[in-house]
């Protein structure tokens, strides 16, 4: 609970992204009600994937492992 309350203070832009994704989905459904089929079939999984990407960057930055921030070379295979 403590971490959930501290996340908006530590990462305001990423928290805003986490809030804007469902707002955008509801706005899309309000403007274009036929999109409910799209939201029901693939929208939930795509939304969860986007949220996971946002949270992954937060956890990577906060993990304390300095090697997690190093870029991965596509040629080394590491």
N, C-alpha and C positions, 0 to 999 in steps of 0.2 A: 504494500500500500504506500509505503514511504517513497519508493522509487517511482511509482506512478504519479505521485504528487510533485515530485522533483523534476520529472522529465520536461514539463513545459518551461521550467525555469532554466534548465541546462541546454535544452535543444528547442528553442521556440519555432524555428523554421520547419523542422521535421515534425513537430507536434502540429503545426498548422497544416502541413501536408496530410497528416493522418486525419485531421478533421475535415479537410476540403474534399477528400475522396468520396465519402458518403453523401456529403452535401451536393456534390456534382451529380452523383447517381440519382438522387431524389429530384434534383432540378431537371435532369434529362427526362425522367419519367413524367414530370409535370408538363414539360413542353411537348414531349412526344410520347404519349401514353402507349403507343404500340411497341415501344422499346421494352416493355415488361417481359416479352418473350426473350429478348437478348439478355436482360438482367438475370432472369431466372435460370437460363441455360448456362451462360458463361460468365455473367457479371459477378457473381459471388466469388468464383475462383480467381478471376482476374483481379478483383479488388483485394482479396486476401493476399495474392502474390505481390501486388504493389505495396501493401502495408508491410509485408515481410521484408521487402527490399529496403524500405525506409528504416525499419527497425534494425535490420542487419547493420546498416551503416552506423546507427547509434551505438549498438552493442560493440561493434568493432572498435569504435573510437574510445569507448569507455572501458574496454576489457583490460587495458594496462599492458598488453602484449605489444611491444614496439615492432616486432616483425610482422604483425598482422597489417600494419599500415604500409609496409614496403610493397611496391608494385611487383607483380609477377611477370617474369619475362616469358613471352610465348615460345622462345627458342630453347630455353633451358629445361622446360618440362617440370619445373618446380613450382 
